[in-house]
Amino acid sequence: LDNLKLKPELLLIDGNRFLQYKKIKHHCIVKGDSKFAPIAAASILAKTYRDEFMQTLHHEFPMYGWDKNKGYGTLQHRKAIEQFGLNKYHRKSFNIVPQQIELFLKNN
C-alpha cells in the first residue's frame, strides 16, 4: 500500500481478521470474495501470485511438493513436514503441532 500512487481511503478485507494499517479505515467482510467484485478480483490476483511464488519455492525445496499442493496441507506435504521439518516459508499460523500430524498420518 505504501508504494501506491493513489492512497486508499478504505480497505475491503476478505475475512474477519485484520490489523489496522496506519490510519486507513477498513471493513472486514466474511466471504467478501463472493459478495464484492473488487474483492473477488483481488483474490484471483493474490492466488495467481501465490501459486507462481510456490512454483519458485518448489525449485529450492522440492521435497514439499509445492508445485502441486501450493502449500496446502495434503498428505504428501504433511509427511514431508514430518520428515524435513518446517522452513522459513511455512505459514506459522497454520502450524500443526506434532501430535496432530501424527494423528493425521495414522488416519490417512
Residue pairs with C-beta under 8 A, 6 or more apart in sequence:
1 7
1 8
1 11
1 21
1 22
1 24
7 24
8 24
9 24
9 25
10 24
10 25
10 26
10 27
11 18
11 21
11 24
11 25
11 26
11 27
12 26
12 27
12 29
12 32
12 36
12 38
12 39
13 26
13 27
13 28
13 29
13 32
14 29
14 31
14 32
14 33
14 39
14 42
14 43
15 28
15 29
15 30
15 32
16 28
16 30
17 28
18 26
18 28
20 26
29 35
29 36
29 39
32 39
33 39
33 40
33 43
34 40
50 70
50 71
51 70
54 66
54 67
54 70
54 71
55 66
55 67
57 64
57 66
57 89
58 64
58 65
58 66
58 67
61 87
61 89
63 80
63 83
63 84
64 77
64 80
64 81
64 84
65 74
65 76
65 77
65 80
66 77
68 74
68 76
69 76
69 77
71 77
71 90
71 91
73 94
73 96
75 104
75 105
75 108
78 96
78 101
78 104
78 105
79 105
81 90
81 96
81 101
82 98
82 101
82 102
82 105
86 92
86 95
96 104
